[in-house]
Amino acid sequence: MTVMQIVQQLFNSMGITMEIFFVTLVTSLILGLGLALVRMSKSYVLSLIAKFYISVMRGTPLMLQLLVVYFGPFFIFGMQITPSYRLKAVLIGFALNYAAYFAEIYRSGIAAIPVGQYEAARLLGYSKTQTFVHIVMPQVIKRIIPPVANETITLVKDTSLAFTLAVAEVFTVTKQLVASQSSVVPFIVAGIFYYVFNLVVAVFFEYLEKRLSYYR
């Protein structure tokens, strides 16, 4: 098999990798915000539950979580596992895992906003929702861009863990090619794929950070 054929096969599997990346990024950013708000809730019980969830998700391997999400329905509820559930389990597992990381990033960004801004907003007649949407969140977004960029770059590399459930993304196909061709070339080509993908992500976040630094 020529290098171009290897590139073609890996390129064909790139669609699954991209799907895992984008679905995880969007869903985990949304879930992470909700989880952060629950974590910062005045309700001790809700806050404790969110804190425990974040601790478990951050304290256990993502690979283990993927296996639990995939095999859990069968062992716990006796549900039949179908081949189509593999990708769904990967998406669910990734979203639940990264939501915990993004929740802590959101929490640190929200906690960094001075209390005086909340008091000023209340004096100006803003409701809590208006204060959060129009005053707090714009500042939080600016503050959390660097850590979100770091997690997003990690996510690009973590998509390779989908091979745990035999989902045909780039790394899974790479391993199959290495085994069939007895060559290290597929690893090199895959490395270039991941590097270029991460380079695009890094450039995008750098551009976004500059665009949001309008007071500098």
N, C-alpha and C positions, 0 to 999 in steps of 0.2 A: 504493500500500500504506500503510495507516494505521500509526501508532506501535504500537498494540496487536497488529497482525498481525506486525510486526517483532519485538516482544517475544516473541510466541508461537513464532515460528520459532527465535529464539535460545534460548528456554527448552527447546525440543525437542532442541536440540543440546547442551544442558548436561549431559545424561547421559554423553556421550562424554568431555567435559572432566572430569567427576567420576570416571569410571572411570580415566582416565589419572592423575589426581591421587592417588587412594587406592591403586591398584595400585602406582604408583611409590613412594609414601611407605612402604608396608608392606614391599615387597620390598627397597628400597634401605636401609632402616633395618636389616633383618636381614643383608643382604649387607655393609653397611658395618661392622657389628660384627665379622663374620668376617674381613673384609679388614683391619680395624684390628689384630686379634689376630695375623694373619699378618705384618703390617707390624712388629709389636713382637716377633716371634718371635726366639728366640736363633739360629735357622738363618739364616746370612748370605744364602744363596741365596734362600730364601723371602721374607725381608725385602726383598731387592733387587728381586725380581720384583714384589712388592706396591707398593713405592715407585715403580717404573717405571710400573706400571699407573695408579696415582693421578696421577702426573705427566702422563701422556698424556691421561687423562680430563679433568683440570683445565686442561690447557694447549691443548686444541683445542676448537673451537666445537661445541656440542651439535647444531646443525643439520648439521654435517659428519658427526658420529657417526651421526645418524639415517640419513643417506644411505648411509653405509658398511654399516650393519646391514641396510638394505633391499635395496641392490643387490649387496652382498657375496656372498650365496649364489649369485647368478646368475653373476657374473663369476669367482668363485673356484672354485665347485663345479659350475657349469652347471645349478643347480637352477632349476626353473620358478617364477617369482614369480606368485602369485595375488592378486587384489584383497583377499581376506580377510587376507593377510599384512601389509597396511599398518598396521593397528592393532597387530598383534603386534610389528611392527618398532618402532613408536613406544614401546610398553611396555618392550620389551627395551632399546632405546637409552636411554630415560629412567632405567630402573633401574640400568643399568651406569654411567651418568654420575653420578647422585646418590649411588650407593654410595661413590664415591671421595671426595666431599665429606663425607659422613657418617662415613667411616672416619677422616678427619683430625680431625673433631669428637670422635669417641669416643677417639681416641688422645690428644688434648690433655686430655680429662677423666680418663682412666686415669692419665696421667703426672702429673697434679696431686695424686694421692693420696699422702700421705707414706709413705715407706718403713717408718717405725715401725709403721704399721698392719699391714703384712704380717708384720713380725717378731712383733708382739703376737699376731696370729692363729695363727702357727706355734707360739708358746709355749702357746697355749690348746688346741692339738691339732687345729686346723682344717686340712683338706687344701687344696691349691691351688684346687681347684674350689669348695669351700665358702667359701673366703676371697673368691674372685672374685664368686660369686653373692650371698652374704649380707652382705658387708662393702664390697667395692669398687663393684659395680654400683649399689646404691642411692644411693651418694654421687655416682657418675658421672652418673646420670640427673638428679639435682638440678643439677649443675654445667652440663650441656650443654643444658638447656632453652632458654636465650636464643639460642644459635647455631643450634639445631635449628629454632626458631621462624623465624629469619631465612631459613634455607634453604627452609623449607616455604612461606613467603610468596613467595619467588622461584619455587618450583615452580609455584604457582598461575599466575603470569604466564608461565612457560616452557611451560605446556601449549599456548599459542598456536603454538608451533613445530611442532606436529603438522600444521599446514597445509603444511609442507614435503613431506609424503607424501600430501597431499590427503585427510587424515582429516577427516570432517565434524564437527569440534568447533566451539566458539563462534566462534573467530576466522576459521576457514575459511568458515563460513556468513555471517559479517559481511562479509567481502570480496565474497562472491557477491551479497549484498543491496546493497552499495554500488554494485557494477558494474551491477546490473540496475535499481536505482531512481535512480541518479545523485543520491544524497543522502548527507549526512554523518551523518544520524540513526542508522543502524545502528552507526556507530563510537561514538557517544555512549551508546547503549543497552548496547553491549558493555562499554564502560568502566565503566558502573554495575554490570554483572554481576560483573566482575573485582574491583571495589572492595568490593562487598558480600561476595563470597567471601573476600577477604583480611581483611576486617573480622571475619568470623566466626572465621577461623583465628587472628587476633591475640588476640581476646577469649578463645578457648579456651586458648591457651598462657599468657595472663596469669593466667587462673583456675588452670591447672595449676601454674604457678610459685608462686602464693600457697598452694595446697594443700600443696605440697612444702616450703614454708618454715616448717615446724612448730616450729622452734627460735627464730624471730624474734618 
